[in-house]
Amino acid sequence: MPNVRRPNGADARMPPHLPQRAGLTQEGSPPGMIELVRTNDLVLIGFLESLLEGEGIPVLVADAHMGALEGSIGAFQRRLLVPEDWARQARRLVTEAGLAAELRDG
């Protein structure tokens, strides 16, 4: 598919019948945010959120409310996002906590 912008501003890689949500990247993350972890494990998400916030790192848990739509069966993974400026420090903390295997590539 050519890399062009549609008249409505949507990215050409998005299907034409699905409007691109304003302010989100192709991956569905807010601009300037890096995805550290993607998991169904709510305990892990809670632990990492607490760990990072305890060190003053801003954290966003994306897709946290999908449980209301899925019936809380864990079908949709939650994503832990941090600002790009904090990503290196956040990755270091997760690694020091012994959870490096949970980190997304990048």
N, C-alpha and C positions, 0 to 999 in steps of 0.2 A: 504494500500500500504506500503511495507517495506520502512524504512527510510535508503535508500542507495543512493550513488552517481552514476550517469550514467557515462560511459567512457568519454563523452564530458564535464563532470563537471556539468551538469544540475541537479537540485534537483529532486529527485525521485517523488515528489508530483506534479511536473509540467507535463502536458501531453507531451508525447514523440515527437509529431509533432510541438510543440511550444518551440523554444529555449528560455532559460532563458536569459533575458537581463543582460549583464555584469554589475556588481556593484549595482544591485537592490535587495532588500529583497523580500520575497515571496509576500508581500503586494504591491510591486511596488514602494517602497520608497527607497531613497538612504540610505545606512547603516549609523547609527548614527543619523538619523533624526526621530522625533516623529510627528505624525499627530495630530494636535490640532483641526482642524475644517474641515469638508467636507460639502460643500453647493453649491447650484446653484445661490445663492444670490451674485452677483458681487459687490454690494455696501458693503455688510458685509465683503467680502474678502478684498476689498480695504481699508475699515476702519481698520480692524484688522492688515493688513500689515503695514499701516501707524502708528498705535498705537505701535506695537512692534518695528518697525524700529526706531521710535522716541525715544525709550528707549534703543537703541543700540543692540537689539536682532536680530540676523540674521534670515531671513525669506525666504522660498522658496514656491512659489505658483505653485504647481504641476498641470498639466493638463490645464494650462491657455490657451494654444493654440488649445484646442480641438474645440473651437467655429468655427474655420476655416473649420473643417471637418463636424461639425454638422449643419452648417448654422446659427449659433448664436441663436438657439432656446432654449438653456438652458437645453439640455438633459443630458449633462455630468457634473457631479459635479467637482468643483475645490477643491483642498486639500491644506490647509495651514500647512506647515511643519516647525519645528524649530529643531536645534541641541538638542540632549538629555541633554546636560549640561545646556541648557537654558530653558528647558521645564517647570520646576517648576515656575520660574519667569514669563514666558509667560502665564501660566495658571492663576497665581495670577492676572496679569494685565487684562486678559480677564474677569475674575470674577469681579474685581473691576469696570470694565466698564459696568457691569450689563448684561453680555452675557454668563454667566456660562452654560446656557441651550444649547448653541451652541457647547460646548466642547465635543470632543470624549472621550469615556472612556479610562482610562489608565493613 
